[in-house]
Amino acid sequence: MSGNKTNTGHEWIDPDDAPELTDAFFEQADEYRGGVLVRKGGRPKLANPKRPVHIRLDPDLLDRLRASGPGWQSRVNAMLRKAVGM
């Protein structure tokens, strides 16, 4: 079928308007050598990162926790801290 393509709605962005590439940008970037990933960029590593655990919970309790919306695992973490007096 011939005809004009639908406009995608994206406007052209002038590359001269791109933000400056700072040292902070490069510190967070992935580093490749010869197409091989040498160092994964991203957020700095935390001094005390959280660790994944497996725990068995009653289905009704888990449903209620998940129903509270995004961030429910962080709220469970806060509840447990409070329960043990931390």
N, C-alpha and C positions, 0 to 999 in steps of 0.2 A: 504494500500500500504506500503510495507516495503522498507527500504533503509535508507541511511544516510540523516540526516537533514542538511539543508543548513547552512553554517557558518553565524552567525549574524553579524560578523565583530567587535564585542565587545571584547576587550582584558581584561584579568583578571587584577584587580588592587589590589595590596598588601595592606591589611588593615593597615599595619605598616606605609604606606606612607600617611595616612589620616592626614588632618590638625589638629593641636591642638585645643581642645575645650576650648576657652577662656571665661572670664566673659562676654565679649561683645556678644559672641554667645548666651549664656544663657539669657542675657537681652532681646534679640530679639526673643527668642523661645516661642512657645505656652506652657502654663502650664496646665497640667491635674492633677486632683485628683480623683482617683477611676474611671477613664475613662470619667470624666466630664470635659469639658473645663472650666477652672477657669479664665484664662487671655489669651487674644489673643495677640500674639507677632507681630513682624513686625516693620515697621518704627516708630520712635518716633512721637508722635502727634505734629502737628504744632501749634504755638502760635496763629495764625490767619488763620485757615483753610478756603478754598473756600467752598461756599455753593451752592448746586444745585438750579437752577431756571428753570421755564418754561416760554418760550417767543415765541411769534408767529412771524414768519418771512415769507416774500414772498418766494415762492418756488425757483424762479430763483436766489435770493440772497443766500439762503441756499445751493443750488447746487454749486454755485461758491465758497463759503467758504469751503465746503467739498472737492471740487476738488483740493484745494490747498494742500491736503495731510494730513498725520498724524500730530497732533498738532494744527489743525485748531481752536479748542476751545480756546486754550491758545493764539493764535494770535488774535482771536476776543476779548478776555479779554484785550489784549494790545491795540487794536484799541479803545475800549471803554474808557480805562484809558486816552488815548491821547485825545479823543474827549471831555472829561469832564475836561481836564487840570490837570490830576494827574501825 
